[in-house]
Amino acid sequence: MAEEGSCTYLIRRLSCAFILRAVVVLLLIVLGIYSVFCSQQLAQQHRLESPAWDIAELQLNHTGPRMDPRLHWQGGPELGRSFLRGPQLNKGQLLVRRDGIYRLHIQVTLSNCSSFPKATTWPRATLAVGICSPATRSISLLRLNFYLSCTVASQRLTPLAHGDILCTNLTLPLLPSQNADETFFGIQWVHP
C-alpha cells in the first residue's frame, strides 16, 4: 500500500509539473504573439506619423482682384479634399519642413477664359512655380505657358530643403478659377 500511495503521489506530482510546464509554454506563446502584434501596430503607427509621409494638397485662397502675381493657397480637412501633413502654409505659400525629393504638381485653370482675346493674351500668360525663400536660393522649378489653352498642368520631381518656401506666380491681371477641381497645388515627399 505504501508503494501504491507513493506511486499515486509521484503521478500526481508529474501531472502537476506537466500541467505547469504546459501553462508556462502557452503563456510564452501568447506573450510572443501579443508582442509581434504590438510591434506591428507600433510600426504601422510610426509609418503613419513618420515625416516620410510629408504631403500637401492645397486649394486656391483668393478673394477679390489680384494685385500680387503670387497665388495664395490654403489647406486643411475643413476644405474637403485639401490637407497638410508635414509642410506648412506661410502667408499662403508652402513651407517645406524636411529635406528630400518631392513630387510637385500643379494645375491652374483661368477664370472667364473665353471672355479674353486669346490671340493677344494667352501667348504671354504664364504660371511659374519656384523657391522664393530663402532669398539666397531663389530657383525657378516650373514655367508653364497657357498659349491658346485655359488650363495648364504639370508635375515633376525636385529636391527641396527644410525652410524652402514655394511660390506660384500667375501673370497679372488674369484670374485663376477657384474651383478645387480646376485649380490646385501640392507636393509629396518621395525620397530622402
C-alpha positions in Angstrom: 0.0 0.0 0.0 2.8 2.4 0.8 4.2 1.7 -2.7 0.8 2.4 -4.2 0.4 5.7 -2.3 3.9 6.8 -3.3 3.2 5.9 -6.9 0.0 7.9 -6.9 1.8 10.8 -5.3 4.5 10.6 -7.9 1.9 10.5 -10.8 0.1 13.5 -9.3 3.4 15.4 -8.9 4.4 14.6 -12.6 0.9 15.6 -13.8 1.1 18.9 -11.9 4.6 19.6 -13.3 3.4 18.7 -16.8 0.4 21.0 -16.5 2.5 23.8 -15.0 5.0 23.5 -18.0 2.2 23.4 -20.5 0.7 26.6 -18.9 4.1 28.3 -19.0 4.6 27.3 -22.6 1.1 28.6 -23.6 1.7 31.8 -21.7 5.0 32.3 -23.6 3.3 31.7 -26.9 0.5 34.1 -26.1 3.1 36.8 -25.0 5.1 36.2 -28.2 2.0 36.6 -30.4 1.0 39.7 -28.5 4.4 41.3 -28.7 4.5 40.6 -32.5 1.0 42.2 -32.8 2.0 45.2 -30.8 5.3 45.7 -32.7 3.4 45.6 -36.0 0.8 48.1 -34.6 3.7 50.4 -33.5 5.5 50.1 -36.8 2.3 51.0 -38.7 1.6 53.9 -36.3 5.2 55.1 -36.8 4.9 54.9 -40.6 1.7 57.0 -40.4 3.3 59.5 -38.0 6.6 59.5 -39.7 7.7 62.6 -41.6 8.2 60.3 -44.6 4.6 61.0 -45.3 5.1 64.7 -45.8 2.3 65.7 -48.2 0.2 68.7 -49.1 -2.8 69.1 -51.4 -3.9 72.8 -51.5 -6.7 74.8 -52.8 -6.6 78.4 -54.0 -7.3 81.1 -51.4 -8.4 84.1 -53.4 -11.0 86.8 -52.9 -11.2 90.0 -55.0 -8.9 91.5 -57.6 -5.3 90.3 -57.8 -2.6 92.9 -57.0 0.2 90.4 -56.5 1.3 87.9 -59.1 1.6 85.2 -56.3 -1.2 82.8 -55.9 -2.1 82.2 -52.3 -3.1 78.7 -51.1 -5.0 77.2 -48.2 -5.3 73.7 -46.9 -7.0 71.6 -44.2 -9.6 69.0 -43.7 -12.4 71.6 -43.3 -11.9 72.3 -47.1 -12.8 68.8 -48.2 -10.0 67.2 -50.2 -7.3 69.6 -49.1 -4.8 68.6 -46.4 -1.3 69.3 -45.0 0.9 66.7 -43.3 4.4 67.9 -42.6 4.7 71.0 -44.8 3.0 74.2 -43.5 1.5 77.3 -45.0 3.3 80.6 -44.5 1.1 83.6 -45.7 -0.5 81.4 -48.4 2.9 80.0 -49.6 4.0 76.4 -49.0 6.8 75.9 -46.4 8.9 72.7 -46.7 9.8 71.2 -43.3 12.2 68.4 -44.4 14.9 67.9 -46.9 14.2 65.4 -49.7 13.0 64.8 -53.2 9.4 65.8 -53.7 6.8 65.2 -56.4 5.4 68.6 -57.1 2.1 69.0 -59.1 0.0 72.0 -60.1 -2.9 72.8 -62.2 -4.4 76.2 -62.8 -7.5 77.0 -64.9 -8.2 80.6 -65.8 -11.5 82.1 -64.8 -13.7 83.6 -67.5 -11.2 82.2 -70.0 -13.4 82.6 -73.1 -14.0 86.3 -72.5 -10.4 87.3 -73.2 -9.0 87.8 -76.7 -6.8 84.6 -76.8 -4.6 85.8 -79.6 -3.2 88.7 -77.6 -3.4 87.5 -74.0 -2.6 83.8 -73.9 0.9 83.7 -75.5 2.1 85.9 -72.7 0.2 84.2 -69.9 2.4 82.1 -67.7 2.3 80.2 -64.5 5.6 79.8 -62.6 6.5 77.7 -59.6 9.7 78.4 -57.7 11.5 78.5 -54.4 11.2 82.1 -53.3 12.8 81.8 -49.8 15.3 81.8 -48.5 16.2 84.6 -50.9 19.7 83.2 -51.5 18.2 80.1 -53.1 15.6 81.6 -55.4 15.1 79.0 -58.1 12.6 78.5 -60.8 11.1 75.0 -60.8 8.4 75.2 -63.5 7.4 77.7 -66.1 4.2 76.9 -68.0 2.7 78.9 -70.8 -1.0 78.9 -71.4 -0.6 79.5 -75.2 -4.2 79.1 -76.5 -5.5 77.0 -73.6 -7.4 77.9 -70.5 -5.6 75.3 -68.3 -2.0 74.4 -67.6 -0.9 71.4 -65.6 2.4 69.8 -64.8 4.3 67.6 -62.3 7.9 66.9 -61.6 10.3 65.5 -59.1 12.5 68.1 -57.4 14.9 68.3 -54.5 13.7 70.6 -51.7 15.3 71.6 -48.5 14.0 72.4 -45.0 12.9 76.0 -44.9 12.3 76.3 -48.7 9.1 78.3 -49.4 7.4 77.5 -52.7 5.7 80.3 -54.6 3.4 80.2 -57.5 3.1 83.2 -59.8 0.4 83.8 -62.4 0.6 86.6 -65.0 -1.4 89.6 -63.9 -4.3 90.5 -64.2 -5.5 87.0 -65.1 -7.8 85.4 -62.5 -7.5 81.7 -61.7 -10.6 79.6 -61.2 -11.4 78.9 -57.5 -13.0 75.6 -58.4 -10.9 72.9 -56.5 -11.2 70.5 -59.4 -9.7 73.1 -61.8 -7.0 74.8 -59.7 -4.8 73.0 -57.1 -1.2 72.7 -56.0 0.6 70.1 -53.9 3.8 68.2 -53.0 4.6 64.8 -51.8 7.9 63.6 -50.2 9.2 60.6 -52.1 12.8 60.1 -51.0 15.4 61.5 -48.6 
